């Protein structure tokens, strides 16, 4: 049988990819901190190279502060700010951008070294270049998001652009994680179960929608519109989810704009995912195909349960949110985002380990050697 243990030549590549996964997770966490502290609009310019350095000297800080004073967030929300207050929010946005630049360096330099050393298989080079391009685009997407809040009307960035920025980060994270799994998971750990794999894909698809709505919740601060549970302001099916004050939307438009409608979808999607995850786990228990699968098959259910509880706590504590501070709500919201990432990664790991088919063939070079191939489809 074909041996698929990790060659010594590939170990540095696997470690490099795992470092990338860890750094992307940190970057997403920093993005959450930036959002929760209201720091995202503090830097009003995009300077990919020179922006790596913060303002040097009090005059430079004053100039940066004056640029922030020109936008609506300062005029309508933070007009009481001093330069000291501004430095606090500036730090988190600057650190978030700096970490993104560091990610590019940590990816690009080892990539060139490993490429020169011949550690990559031919079919890995192009996808890894695509990964690098996606990372660069993430910075551009982030700036496009920030631009939506740099005006005389908006207090925050567009929740649609926030969702795009967040989901692009998820794609980058999963893409990198998948590469790491290809190097780290041996063939003996793979399990054939087509129906279980398809079921897991369905859950991932629903989770993707849920993550988008989570970004909508964050962008519109929808939790504070209904800080109750299990009801939504006393109702299980809220009345009139198409109007808010003088604003009115169509039903489908409201699903992407009305805080209560978004809250309703996000909350009930969580219940649906929990039920499906319980059913999936019950089916997975019957499959004891490999040690690795036996270890990870309970992880998604555990994480989804933790995620639901953190979501409830985030909603209930949303009235305790404090501007430019870190309290119980901010902890709940940040942990809610972190567990969402881990839940997605656990499902991706499950999907990778599961296979739809297994074919057995005889090696043309070595007829005495049996080659086992697993198919994703």
N, C-alpha and C positions, 0 to 999 in steps of 0.2 A: 504494500500500500504506500502511496505517495506520502512522504514526510513533509509536513508543512510547519515545522517549528521555525521560530524566528532566527534567520541567519545572523551571525555576528556582524556582518556587513550592514545589516538593516537596523540594528539596535539603536545607533545614534539617530537615525531618521525617525524611528518610532518615538524616542524620547523627545525629539524636536517637535513632533506633531502634538504630543501630549502637553508640552509646554505651551504650544499655541492654543490648545483647547483651554488650558488654565488661564492664559492671559486674556482670551476672549471673554471668558466668564467674568474675570475681574473688570474688564472694560464695560460689560453690560451692567455690572453692579455699580460702577462709577457713574454710568448713565442714569441709573435709578436714583443715586444720591444727588446727582445734579438736578434731576427733576424735582425730587422731594424737598430740596432746599431752595427751590426757585432760582437756580443759578444759571439756567440755560441761555438766557438772553444777555448775560453780563458782558460777553465779548461780542462786539457788534461788527467785527471784521473777520475775514477769513484769510489768514496768511499762512499757508502750509509750511513755509520754511521759517520765516522770521517770527511767526507766531509761537514758536517753540519756547521763546523767552518771555517771561512776564514783564510788565512795565518796570523800567529801571529808574528809580528816583521819584521824588514826590511830584515833580512836574509831569512826568510821564503818566503817573497814576491819575493826576488831575485831568489830563487830556482824555484818558480812557473813561473816566467817570463822566466827563462832560458829554461824551458820545452816548453813553448809556442814558443820560438825562434827556436825550432827544426823543426817546421812544415812549410809547404809551404806558408800558409797565412801570416805569419810574414815575411818570406824571400822575397816573391814576391809582397806583398801588404802593409805590415805594418812595414817595416824595419826601419822606422823613429821613431817608438814607444820608449818612455821612460817608466820607471816603473810607472810613474803617469798615462800615457795613458793606460797602461795595467790594472791598478787598476780600471779604469772606465769600461772597457768591462768585466772585471772579476766580478764586482759587479752584473751586470744584469744576467749573467749566474748563479752566486751563489744564487742570490735572487730567480730566477726561480726554481732552484733545492730545495732551502730551503722551498719555498711555497708548493712544491710537498710533501716534508716530513711532513709539517704541516697538509696538507690535509689528509695524512694517519693517523696521530694522532687524528684529529678531527673526522674521521670516526670510527676508531677502538675502542677508549675508550667509546664513547656513545653507540656504538653497543653492547659492552659487558654489559654495565649498563642496556640498554633497554631489552636485552635478559634475563638478570637475573630478571628484574622486570616483565617479561612476557608481554611486550607491543607489541611483534611481533605476527602476525598470523603465523601458521605453514608453510603456503606456501610462506612466505616472507623470511625466514631465509636463505635458500640455494641461492636464487637470490641475496640477500644482500652480502653473502660471495663471490659470483661470482663478484659482483661489487667491492669488496675490492681487489680481485685478479687482476681484470682488471686495477685498479689504480696502483697496484704494477708493473704490466707488462708495464704500460705506462712509468715508469721510465726506465725500461730496454730497451724499444723501443727507448727512447730518447738517451740513451747512444750508442746504435747501430747506430743511426743516426749520432751522434757526431763522432764516430770512422771513418765514411766514409770521414771525412775531416782532420783527423790526419795523414797526410802523406806528401811526398815531391812533390806532384803534384797538389792536389786539393786546390783551394782557399776557397771553401765553401763545405758544406755538400751535399750529394747526394739529388737531388730534389725528387727522388723516395722515399727515406727514410724519407725526410721531409714530404711528402704527407702521408705516413703511420703513422708517429707520429701525425700529425695534425688530420687525420681521426680517429685514435684511441682515441684521446681526444674528438672528436665529439661524438663517440659512448658512451664514459664514461659519457659525459654531458647529452645526450638524455636518457640513461639508468637510470640515477639518477632522471632526471626530470619526467620520466614516473612513477616512484615510488611515487614521490610527488603528481602527479596528481591523482593517485589511492586513496590517502588519502584525498585530498582536494576537488575533484569534486564530488558533490552529484548526485545521480541518476536522480533527477528532472532536472538537467542541461544537460543531455544527449539527443541527437537528432538522430532520425532514418532517414538516407538518404544514401543508399548503393552506388548510382552512384556518389554522391558528395564525399563520402569517398574514393572510388576507384580513382577518379580524383585527389584527394589530394595526394594519395600514388604515383601516376605517377609523380606528380610535385616533391615530395620528392626524388624519384629515380633520376630524372634529376638534382635536386639540389645537390645530392650527387656527381654526376659526375662533376658538376660545381665546387664544393668545392675542389675536387681532382685537377682539372685544375687550380684553384686559388693557390693551394700549388705549383704546377709546375711553375706558373707565378712568385711566390715569390722566389722559389729556384733558378730559372734561371735568375731572374731579367729581365723577358721578356718584361715588360712594357717599359723599356728604349730602346728596339730594335725597337719600333714603337710608339713614343710619339705623335701620331696624332689621331684625331677623326673628323668626322665619318669614314674616310678612314684609312687604315693601310699603312702608308708611301705612300699615294697618290693612293692606289688601294683598291677596295672593296674585290677583290679576289687576294691576293698576288701571284706573280709569284714565281715559284721555292721554294717551302716550304720543300724541301728535302735536300738542300745543304747549308752549312754555312762555308765560307772560304774553307779549304781543307777537311772538314768533309762532309760526305754524308750518308744519311739514306734511307731506303725504305720508301714508303708512310706511312705505319702504324707505323713504328718505329719513323718516323718524328713527328707523332702526340703526342709522349711522350717525344721527345728530342729537336726538332727544336723550338727555341723561337718564331718565327713568326707563325709557324703552331699552337703552343699552344695558342698563342695570338689570332689567328683567331677562334679557337674552343671556347675559353673562352668568347670572345666578342659576338659571335653569339649565344652561349648557353644562355647568359644573355638576348638577345632579345627574344629568344624562351620562356624562363621562364616568361618574362614580359607579353607576349601575352597570355600564358596559365593561368597566374595568373589573368589577366583581365577577361578572359572567366569564370574561376572558380568563381570569385567574383560575376559576373553577375548571375550565377546560384545560388550561396549561398544567394544572396539577396532575392530570392524567398522563402527561408526557414527561417521562424521565430520561430523555434521550442522552443528555450529557451532564457532567458535573457543573459546567459553567451555566447552562440553561437552568438547572435546578437552583443555582444560587441567585440568579437575577430575575426569575419569573415572578417573584413576589414583590419585587422592588417597585414596579409601577403602581400597584394597588396601594402600597404603603405611602408612596409619595402623593398620590391623588387624594388620599384621606387627609394627610397633613395639609395639603394645598387647600382643601375645602375649609378646614378649620381656620387656617390663616386668613382665607378670604372673608370668613364670617367675622373674625376679630378685626380685620382691617375696616370692614364696613361699620362695625359697632363703635370703633374708636376714631372714625374719620372726623367727628366734630372736635376732637382734641388736636387736630393738626395745627401746628404753630409755624408761622412764616420764619424762614431762615433759622430753624431750630430742629432738634432731633429728639422726639419723644416717643411715646408708646405707639402712636399711629404710624410714625415713620418706620419704626422697627417692624411692625406687622406688615406694612406695605412692601418693605424691602425684602423681608423673608419670603413673602408671597411670590415675589418675582424670582428669587433665587430658586425656590422649590419648583416653580414652573419650568425653569431651565433644566433642572435635574430630572424632572418628570419626562420632558421631551427626550433628553439624552438616554434615559433608561428604556424608553420605547424604541428608540433608534437602535440601541444595543440588542434588544429582543428581536427586532426585525432583521438585523444583520445575522444573528445566530440561526434564526429559522430559515429553512430552505424549502422551496416548493418541490424540487425533484433531486434525485441523486442518480447519476449514471455511472456505470462501471465499464471501463474499456481497457484494452491491452496496449501497453506502450509500444510504439513502433520501433523505438531505439532499443528498448529492453523488453522483449516479449515476455520474459518471466515476471515483469513487474506490473501489477494491477494499478491502474490510475482511477481514482474515484473523484468525480467532479460533481459539485453541488451547484444548482441553478437558483438564482434569485426569483425568477418568475414563477 
